[in-house]
Amino acid sequence: MSYDPPPSYTPHPRRSAPPPSQHTPHRPLGRHSDLRILRSAYRWQRRTATLTALGYFSLFLLLSAFAPSFMTRTVTGGLPAGLLLALVQLPVTWLAVAIYEHTARRHVDPLVDRIRRQAEMDTEREAA
């Protein structure tokens, strides 16, 4: 029985990056840190809106389970605190949507626009 060594594989030669242009202040989009920033902005946006809505709902559930005397207490005009907290859930959900839209307009959309412009410039530069 003879032992044949495994075939030798030559590594794929790395392509060198094209030299940066004199008038190009940024790196090509594929290596750009704005994509990481955009990803973290989306993550922050989702967490903020989700924690706003789910946090309030979880508080409502915990109070319902562990503080029934508080939830049955009359607040005003014979309205129990539990029903009032349940009715407040809808405005809290609207608040979560408003926070999501606000953070999108303020933090995420400008990053997307900047990345889109840079991608268009990179595409035009490569085509030329």
N, C-alpha and C positions, 0 to 999 in steps of 0.2 A: 504494500500500500504506500503510495507516494503522496507527499504533501505538496500541494500547489499553493504558492502564496497568492493572496488576493490580488486582483488587478489593481494597478496603481491608477489613481484618478488624479488628473492634474486639476488644480483649483482653477475656478473661473477667474479670468483676469478682471480686476476691478476697473470700472470705468472711472476715469478721472473727471472731476467736475469741470465744467467749462469755466474759463477764466472770467472773473467778474468784470463787468463793463465799467468804464470810468464814470458814467453818469447813472449807475444803478446803486442807490443807497441801501437796498435790502437784498437779502439772500433769496433764492428761489423759494416758491411757496412750499414745496415738499419738505423743506428743512426749517420752516418758519415757526417761531415760538408763539405766534398769534393763535395757532390752532390749539395749543395747550391752554392758552388764556381763554379762548372761546369755550373750550370744553369745561374748564372750571367755572366760567360764568354761567353756562347752562346748568351745571350741577348745583351751584349756589341758588340759582333762580328756582329750580325744581324743589330743592329742599325747603326754601323759605315758604313757598306757597303751600307745599304739602304739609309742613309742620304747623302752619297756621290753621288749616282746616282740620287736619287729623288731631292736632293737639287739643283744640277746643272740643271736638267730638269725644276724644278719649277722656277728657276732664268730665264731660257730661256723663259718660258711661260709668266712670269711677264714682262720681257722686251718686248716681242711681243705685249702684251696687253697695256702696259702703256708707252712704249717708242718707238713708231713706227719710229720716226725720227732717233733714234739711230740705229735701226735695218736695215733701208734702206740706211744708210750712207755707202759709198764705203770705203773699207779698203785698199786693194791693188789689182791692176790689174782689177778693175771693179767688184771685189767680194764684195757683200754686207755683212755687219757685221752679219746680221741675218743668212745668209747661212753659214758663217764661224762658228758661234756658233752652228748651227745645225750639221755641220760636226764634230765638236769637241765632240759632244755627244757620239759618238762611242768610242773614246779613254777614255772618262770619265767612261763609262760603263766598259771597260776593267780594268781601275784603280780600280773600285769598286770590281770587281771580284778578282783582285790581292790582294787588302786589305783583302778581306774575306779569301782567301787562306793563306795569311801571318799570320793573327791573328789565324787561325785554327792551323797552324803548330806550332806557337810560344806559344799560351796560352791554347787552348782547347785540342789539341791532347795529350800533356803531362798529363793533368788532367785525360783524358779518360784512358790512359794507366795505370796510377797509380791506379785509381778506379778498373779497370779490374784485375790488379794483386792482389789487396787486396780482391776482390770478389773471385778470385780463391783460395787464401790462406784461406779465411773464409770457403769456400766450402770443401776444403781438411781437415781443422780442424774439421768441423762438421762431416765429414764422418769417421774420425778416432776415 
